[in-house]
Amino acid sequence: MKITKQKLKEIVREELASLNEDQYGDVSFSRRKLKLAHEDAECVLGCLANKAEDEELPNWWIDKVSKAADYLNVCRDYIKTNNVNDLGGVHENTEKEYPIWGIPPGKSSEQLLYTKAPSHSQAKVIARILRDKHGCKKVRIQTLDLAQNPADIFKSDKLFKK
């Protein structure tokens, strides 16, 4: 099944028009993810209750728990203060774009599928629709940081480590 670029645009517009903003907005997405994290944390705490206090756990596992707690602390600090400058750029910058790339049905190479997603969570929803409902393959979201000077990318020591 071949699909024209115009038809693909029409399909995406129709799907976006049918989305319920309350169901797919950033706040509702965050609530769902935090509820899942809460359920997972309760389960893990329940499992730890059955273990001896001096029992050994793998280092990789302890590192994951520590990182998850750190991420939640940053989220809490941001949402409580609602001040972008307090966190020194730890969270997403609002000057970003989220183009979606993939291989449309009937094509063999990657193409730019969509460019107007207002947030990463919205881009995820659109990418899922393109993949699941419309048969696009290898769908991916590119994050473009418009606040970053492109010249700075090549000045980084990390880029050319030997």
N, C-alpha and C positions, 0 to 999 in steps of 0.2 A: 504494500500500500504506500504510494507516494503522496506526499503532502506538500503543498506549495507554502511559501513563506507567508503569503497573504492569508491563507486558510489557517495556518498556525497562529498568526496574530489574532484572527477572529476567534479561534477556539480559546485562547488565553483571555481575551476580553470578556467572552461569555462566562468563563469560569470565575474570573475576578468579580464580575457583576453578581454572581450567585453566592459569593462568600459573605458570610455574616461577620461583620467587623468585630462584634462582641465575642464571637467564638474563636476568631483567629488573630486577634490583636496581641500586641506585645504583653499587655498585662495578663490576659487570660492564658497565654502561652506560659508565662512565668509562673502563674498560680499552679497550672497543671504540673509543670516540672518540679516545683517545690513540694507539691503534695506527693509526687512519686519519690522524691528524695527523702521526705519525712517518713514514708512507709518503709523505704529501704533502711533508713537509720534505725527505725523501731525494730525491724527484723534482725539487723546486725546486733543491736543492743540485747535483744532476746537471746541470740546465739552466744554472745559473750557472757551472759549471766550464767550459762551452764559450764563455763570454763573456770579453771582455778586461776587465782590472781597472779600467780607466778608462772603460768603457762606461756611458752614461747609462741610468738606469731611471726610469720615471714616479714622481713624488712620491706619488701615491695608492698605488702598489704598495709603496713603501718604508714608508709609514705603516702599511699592513696588516701587513707583516712585523714592524714594531716593536711594534704592538699585540698581535699573536699572541704574541710573545716575552714581553711584559709580563704577559699573562694567564697564560701557563705558569709564569712566575716566581712569581706570587701563589699559584697552585695548588701548586707545589712547596713554597713556604714554609709554607703551611697544612698540607699532608699530612706534612711532616717534623716540624713542631712540634706539630701537632694541637691548637693553642691558638686558640680563637675570638677572644680579645681582642687578639692580636698584630697583626691585620690591620685593625682599625678598621672593621669592617663591610663589607669589600670583597666577601666571599663571602656566600652566601645565609644568611639568618637562619632558625633552626629554627622560629620562631613565624610560620609562613606556612601558608596554605591555598590549594588549587589547584582551585577549582570549574571545571567544564567546561561550556561553553555551546555551543549549536548549534541547527540546525533539524532536528527529527526527520522521518522519511519521512511524507509525507502532510500535513505542517504547512507554514504559510507564514511563521511568525514564530519568532524565536529563543526558546529556552527553556533553563532550567537542566537539564542532562542528568545531571550527576553531581557529588557534593560530597565524597567521602571519599578522594580520592587523597592518600597520605601524603607524596609527594614530587613534584617537577616531572617527573622522569623517569618515574615511574609514571603521572602524568597524561598524559604524551605517549603512552604505550602504550595507555591507555584511550581517548584521543582518536582514535588511529589505528584502533583496533578499531571504535569507533562510526562513523567515517567509512568505512572500507574494507569492513567486514563487514556493517554494518547500515544503510548508506546515509544517515547523517546528513550534512547539508550545513553549510558554514561553521562547522565545529567549531573552537573556540578555547579556550585555557586562560587563566583570569584568575588573577593572583597577588595574594592579599590578605596584606598585611603586618600581622599582628595586633599587633605591637609598636609600630607607628606610631600616634601619637595623631591621629585624624581632624581635629581642630581645627588641627593643624600644617600640613595640606595647604593650607589657605586663607591661611595667614600667609606663605607662600613668596613672595618677590619674583619668582621665576622664572615663577610661574603667571600673573601679570598684566603681563608685559612688553609695552610698546607698540612 
